Amino acid sequence: MGNYVRQPVTFVSGRGCELFDDEGKRYLDGFSGVAVSVLGHSHPAIVEAVSRQVATLTHVSNHYQITEQERLAQRLVDLSFPGRVVFGNSGAEANEAAIKLARTWSNLRHGGTKPVLVAFEDGFHGRTIGALSITSTPAYREPFEPLLEARFLPYGDRSAAEAGIGEDVAAVFIEIIQGEGGVNTAPPGFLPYLRQLCDRVGALLVVDEIQTGIARTGTFLAYQQEDVTPDIITLAKGLGGGVPIGAVVASEDVAGLFTPGRHGSTFGGSPLACAAAHAVLDVVTAPGFNEHVQNMGSQLEAGLAALFSRKEVLGRGLLRGVRLDQPVSEVVEAAREQGLLVGPSAHNTLRIAPPLIISSEEIDELLTTLGKVVGS
Ligand SMILES: *Cc1c(COP(=O)(O)O)cnc(C)c1O
């Protein structure tokens, strides 16, 4: 169907941070297929794990026990907070499960007194009807109305949050960096403040880590840079390093709302998807990996600050943005012609999200190529 605006290029193979098109031209990947390919392309750990698993057992369904899924759930809990995990196949599906938890929180725990979902302006949570209901962008929403009841608050605004998060709220959904919405970062202290407000009225704090998680911002999860614990986090994008998998981690109390039969997914947490995710976690949780992302992120930030001298460099770690004066699509196109892949974000923002394994030399190459593009 005609729902995508595609660039006129066909990639046929990839290795590390490089992609090759069907004419043999090489590109440096500064976008990771929307922050997905955290280990780049054809990473030996993923190739080995997925090849081994597909030759052993691909799928059995959640009618049966899946040891690798249980082990992956335990790893995610150990990397976040005490709780339980349910798996799906995408970001929207993870948020959908979180919305269902929020609904049961209102309906089954609070007698239906908390019908409202709170989210933020410029936020993005996915394209299914539920996830779209908490996504503010009018162009994404309007053709599909009516949606679920949601209340959108200005991102990072404390007094609006205080006014908008009342007793009628089941859950507050927030991204630590709005990856699609312009690479906006909430001011420091905003997340702990939301935690206080949620505790005051008995609402759940749901952090959408779909784009910011899996070490993208220099810690395994972006919320971990502040002193706060969410009730729910949602994960997808980088978790499988390119193999589709989504996950929801919820505290024991909240996870207990999903009693047998209340939620399910045919494919979610298959042996194959879990094998890919284990390979990703093996690499990104190894000693020194977060420091690598922090260092590469600082180098990228400094280079972008020098290139765009009068502009603020947005984001953290290896999720970066710069607001442009010229149409971002022109820059994305010109960069591609020069062999560099970068992406757009809302508000005419250039988005840079390379594979997390990127080297210092490759960051230099990215900056040099981008310099030629903005120079011309
Ligand atoms: C990409 C994204 C989603 C949706 O993920 P899909 O896998 O495309 O459904 C949700 N939330 C955030 C923050 C995202 O970046």
PDBQT file of the ligand as one rigid body, heavy atoms in Angstrom, charges set to zero:
ROOT
HETATM    1  C1  LIG A 401       9.089   3.318  17.262  1.00  0.00    +0.000 C 
HETATM    2  C2  LIG A 401       8.411   3.666  18.503  1.00  0.00    +0.000 A 
HETATM    3  C3  LIG A 401       7.193   3.058  18.874  1.00  0.00    +0.000 A 
HETATM    4  C4  LIG A 401       6.455   2.106  17.975  1.00  0.00    +0.000 C 
HETATM    5  O1  LIG A 401       7.186   0.969  17.666  1.00  0.00    +0.000 OA
HETATM    6  P1  LIG A 401       6.733   0.021  16.432  1.00  0.00    +0.000 P 
HETATM    7  O2  LIG A 401       7.660  -1.164  16.562  1.00  0.00    +0.000 OA
HETATM    8  O3  LIG A 401       6.927   0.790  15.176  1.00  0.00    +0.000 OA
HETATM    9  O4  LIG A 401       5.323  -0.332  16.673  1.00  0.00    +0.000 OA
HETATM   10  C5  LIG A 401       6.649   3.381  20.105  1.00  0.00    +0.000 A 
HETATM   11  N1  LIG A 401       7.263   4.248  20.925  1.00  0.00    +0.000 NA
HETATM   12  C6  LIG A 401       8.423   4.851  20.608  1.00  0.00    +0.000 A 
HETATM   13  C7  LIG A 401       9.060   5.784  21.575  1.00  0.00    +0.000 C 
HETATM   14  C8  LIG A 401       9.023   4.585  19.386  1.00  0.00    +0.000 A 
HETATM   15  O5  LIG A 401      10.172   5.211  19.060  1.00  0.00    +0.000 OA
ENDROOT
TORSDOF 0
